[in-house]
Amino acid sequence: HSTVRYAQRILSVSMEHARKYHYIEHNPARDIITKFGKQGKTPDPYTIEQMQKFMSNVVGTEWEMPVVLAGMYGLRMSEIIGLRTTNIDLDKMQFGVVEQMPFKVPPGTKIITEMAPTKSNDRILPITEETLPYFLRQFDLLERQKDLITAGGGEYYDNKLFIAKPDGSPYRRDRMSANFGQLIRHLDMPHIRFHDLRHTAATNMHQLTGDFYTVGEILGHTLKGIGMSLGISTNLEAVTAQYVDVRLERKKTVLETYHKALQPQKLDAGKEKGGKEAAKKEKKKSSEMEL
């Protein structure tokens, strides 16, 4: 909106001079609308309860992993569709957000020859016990898709993308955004854009921990950026001299707090024990997987 108002002021001043010198009869720029009402308002992020409901509806679908990475980790869409399997280390239980899909990928693109750099370099994030099953299922899905394509005589495009079309080719941002809008309407969930899942992760992590600095590091924001995103008016630049390296362990603590809040409460000790044993089996399986 600020860009629109700035352009309107320039046009209005120019045309007002033209009116004064009788080149035109009136200044049409005065009638330009620069306020667009409530439709420009950013949708509210999902609460913990809304995220739980949303997750329950996308588990087992093609949206499962994109929603996990956006709504539980706060990754941008370009970072999600550009995440490569080679940057995921299941043994160390972590993954690196070190590249992203180029802004414009031509329709029909099958092979990505070069990725774009991310806004934050060398962003390493932990895989929590709560998100490990999602990562394992996605790796299993990739293997099954590749086997089915090749068994049927089709060509598989091995871009090593963690989230890709069944033939391994990349997704396009604009198509995913449009499909996400249809998904939200189909599930009758409150309207949000895909990018608002990132806001959801930031807001919920901050509300649960109050650690805006670590949240900013997880999202790949500067302190000023995360402060603006969360509506914190404190002059964060004043603490520049106190910047410290947020270690992986602190990121894990913040992420675990949020991820555990999203998990349904155990009904009894027996189920809790069974859940832990299943998690151990899945973790053991992860160490045997080849990326």
SULNORRA-V648497 format. One record per residue. N is the residue number from 0. RES is the residue in one letter. NEAR is the number of other ideal C-beta (glycine too) atoms within 10 Angstrom. Layout:
# SULNORRA-V648497
n:N res:RES near:NEAR
n:N res:RES near:NEAR
This chain:
# SULNORRA-V648497
n:0 res:H near:9
n:1 res:S near:7
n:2 res:T near:8
n:3 res:V near:13
n:4 res:R near:11
n:5 res:Y near:11
n:6 res:A near:13
n:7 res:Q near:15
n:8 res:R near:13
n:9 res:I near:10
n:10 res:L near:15
n:11 res:S near:15
n:12 res:V near:11
n:13 res:S near:12
n:14 res:M near:17
n:15 res:E near:14
n:16 res:H near:11
n:17 res:A near:12
n:18 res:R near:16
n:19 res:K near:10
n:20 res:Y near:7
n:21 res:H near:7
n:22 res:Y near:9
n:23 res:I near:13
n:24 res:E near:8
n:25 res:H near:10
n:26 res:N near:17
n:27 res:P near:12
n:28 res:A near:17
n:29 res:R near:12
n:30 res:D near:8
n:31 res:I near:13
n:32 res:I near:8
n:33 res:T near:13
n:34 res:K near:8
n:35 res:F near:10
n:36 res:G near:7
n:37 res:K near:5
n:38 res:Q near:5
n:39 res:G near:8
n:40 res:K near:8
n:41 res:T near:10
n:42 res:P near:14
n:43 res:D near:14
n:44 res:P near:20
n:45 res:Y near:23
n:46 res:T near:14
n:47 res:I near:14
n:48 res:E near:9
n:49 res:Q near:16
n:50 res:M near:21
n:51 res:Q near:14
n:52 res:K near:13
n:53 res:F near:23
n:54 res:M near:19
n:55 res:S near:11
n:56 res:N near:16
n:57 res:V near:17
n:58 res:V near:14
n:59 res:G near:9
n:60 res:T near:11
n:61 res:E near:14
n:62 res:W near:21
n:63 res:E near:18
n:64 res:M near:21
n:65 res:P near:22
n:66 res:V near:23
n:67 res:V near:25
n:68 res:L near:29
n:69 res:A near:24
n:70 res:G near:27
n:71 res:M near:23
n:72 res:Y near:26
n:73 res:G near:27
n:74 res:L near:28
n:75 res:R near:22
n:76 res:M near:23
n:77 res:S near:19
n:78 res:E near:24
n:79 res:I near:27
n:80 res:I near:23
n:81 res:G near:28
n:82 res:L near:26
n:83 res:R near:19
n:84 res:T near:20
n:85 res:T near:11
n:86 res:N near:17
n:87 res:I near:19
n:88 res:D near:14
n:89 res:L near:20
n:90 res:D near:11
n:91 res:K near:11
n:92 res:M near:18
n:93 res:Q near:16
n:94 res:F near:24
n:95 res:G near:16
n:96 res:V near:25
n:97 res:V near:19
n:98 res:E near:18
n:99 res:Q near:20
n:100 res:M near:23
n:101 res:P near:17
n:102 res:F near:8
n:103 res:K near:9
n:104 res:V near:19
n:105 res:P near:7
n:106 res:P near:7
n:107 res:G near:7
n:108 res:T near:16
n:109 res:K near:12
n:110 res:I near:10
n:111 res:I near:20
n:112 res:T near:7
n:113 res:E near:6
n:114 res:M near:18
n:115 res:A near:13
n:116 res:P near:9
n:117 res:T near:19
n:118 res:K near:16
n:119 res:S near:16
n:120 res:N near:9
n:121 res:D near:8
n:122 res:R near:18
n:123 res:I near:16
n:124 res:L near:22
n:125 res:P near:21
n:126 res:I near:22
n:127 res:T near:20
n:128 res:E near:18
n:129 res:E near:18
n:130 res:T near:22
n:131 res:L near:17
n:132 res:P near:16
n:133 res:Y near:18
n:134 res:F near:22
n:135 res:L near:17
n:136 res:R near:16
n:137 res:Q near:19
n:138 res:F near:20
n:139 res:D near:12
n:140 res:L near:15
n:141 res:L near:20
n:142 res:E near:12
n:143 res:R near:11
n:144 res:Q near:16
n:145 res:K near:16
n:146 res:D near:11
n:147 res:L near:13
n:148 res:I near:16
n:149 res:T near:12
n:150 res:A near:8
n:151 res:G near:7
n:152 res:G near:6
n:153 res:G near:10
n:154 res:E near:11
n:155 res:Y near:16
n:156 res:Y near:17
n:157 res:D near:13
n:158 res:N near:20
n:159 res:K near:14
n:160 res:L near:22
n:161 res:F near:22
n:162 res:I near:23
n:163 res:A near:22
n:164 res:K near:15
n:165 res:P near:15
n:166 res:D near:16
n:167 res:G near:19
n:168 res:S near:19
n:169 res:P near:21
n:170 res:Y near:21
n:171 res:R near:18
n:172 res:R near:20
n:173 res:D near:12
n:174 res:R near:11
n:175 res:M near:17
n:176 res:S near:13
n:177 res:A near:12
n:178 res:N near:14
n:179 res:F near:21
n:180 res:G near:14
n:181 res:Q near:9
n:182 res:L near:18
n:183 res:I near:18
n:184 res:R near:10
n:185 res:H near:9
n:186 res:L near:14
n:187 res:D near:7
n:188 res:M near:14
n:189 res:P near:14
n:190 res:H near:10
n:191 res:I near:21
n:192 res:R near:15
n:193 res:F near:23
n:194 res:H near:15
n:195 res:D near:21
n:196 res:L near:28
n:197 res:R near:25
n:198 res:H near:22
n:199 res:T near:25
n:200 res:A near:25
n:201 res:A near:22
n:202 res:T near:20
n:203 res:N near:23
n:204 res:M near:26
n:205 res:H near:21
n:206 res:Q near:15
n:207 res:L near:15
n:208 res:T near:17
n:209 res:G near:10
n:210 res:D near:18
n:211 res:F near:20
n:212 res:Y near:19
n:213 res:T near:21
n:214 res:V near:28
n:215 res:G near:24
n:216 res:E near:24
n:217 res:I near:27
n:218 res:L near:24
n:219 res:G near:20
n:220 res:H near:22
n:221 res:T near:14
n:222 res:L near:19
n:223 res:K near:14
n:224 res:G near:15
n:225 res:I near:22
n:226 res:G near:19
n:227 res:M near:13
n:228 res:S near:19
n:229 res:L near:17
n:230 res:G near:8
n:231 res:I near:14
n:232 res:S near:7
n:233 res:T near:10
n:234 res:N near:9
n:235 res:L near:18
n:236 res:E near:10
n:237 res:A near:9
n:238 res:V near:11
n:239 res:T near:9
n:240 res:A near:5
n:241 res:Q near:7
n:242 res:Y near:9
n:243 res:V near:7
n:244 res:D near:6
n:245 res:V near:16
n:246 res:R near:12
n:247 res:L near:14
n:248 res:E near:8
n:249 res:R near:18
n:250 res:K near:22
n:251 res:K near:19
n:252 res:T near:15
n:253 res:V near:22
n:254 res:L near:25
n:255 res:E near:16
n:256 res:T near:15
n:257 res:Y near:26
n:258 res:H near:18
n:259 res:K near:13
n:260 res:A near:15
n:261 res:L near:18
n:262 res:Q near:12
n:263 res:P near:7
n:264 res:Q near:6
n:265 res:K near:13
n:266 res:L near:8
n:267 res:D near:8
n:268 res:A near:8
n:269 res:G near:9
n:270 res:K near:10
n:271 res:E near:12
n:272 res:K near:11
n:273 res:G near:12
n:274 res:G near:13
n:275 res:K near:12
n:276 res:E near:10
n:277 res:A near:11
n:278 res:A near:14
n:279 res:K near:11
n:280 res:K near:10
n:281 res:E near:15
n:282 res:K near:17
n:283 res:K near:9
n:284 res:K near:14
n:285 res:S near:18
n:286 res:S near:8
n:287 res:E near:8
n:288 res:M near:15
n:289 res:E near:6
n:290 res:L near:14
